[in-house]
Amino acid sequence: MNFTEEQQKIMLNALKTYGVDAQDDIAIEEMSELTKAIIKDRRYKDYDTYENLCEELADVFIMCEQILMSLDRDKVQSYIDAKLERLNERLGEGK
């Protein structure tokens, strides 16, 4: 996701105010809520479950961005690159 500079400031302020450990705990809670939302959306496939899925996914993106703010972005990017390359190879698109 692309966050504006103002949104990034808000997330950084939350990290500074509450601390990394507290935000990690919230991230865990939000990921659990996303898991439940995915299951409900697969089961019911209606407007309310879809909206809830979108909302919970937004929460997780926000929390993941906060976690990323406390880590080495380049290291995380290197893992992303490697994992996507491996996926591409599994899909038969690799070199």
Rosetta blueprint (number, residue, H / E / L):
1 M L
2 N L
3 F L
4 T L
5 E H
6 E H
7 Q H
8 Q H
9 K H
10 I H
11 M H
12 L H
13 N H
14 A H
15 L H
16 K H
17 T H
18 Y H
19 G L
20 V H
21 D H
22 A H
23 Q H
24 D H
25 D H
26 I H
27 A H
28 I H
29 E H
30 E H
31 M H
32 S H
33 E H
34 L H
35 T H
36 K H
37 A H
38 I H
39 I H
40 K H
41 D H
42 R H
43 R H
44 Y H
45 K L
46 D L
47 Y H
48 D H
49 T H
50 Y H
51 E H
52 N H
53 L H
54 C H
55 E H
56 E H
57 L H
58 A H
59 D H
60 V H
61 F H
62 I H
63 M H
64 C H
65 E H
66 Q H
67 I H
68 L H
69 M H
70 S L
71 L L
72 D L
73 R H
74 D H
75 K H
76 V H
77 Q H
78 S H
79 Y H
80 I H
81 D H
82 A H
83 K H
84 L H
85 E H
86 R H
87 L H
88 N H
89 E H
90 R H
91 L L
92 G L
93 E L
94 G L
95 K L
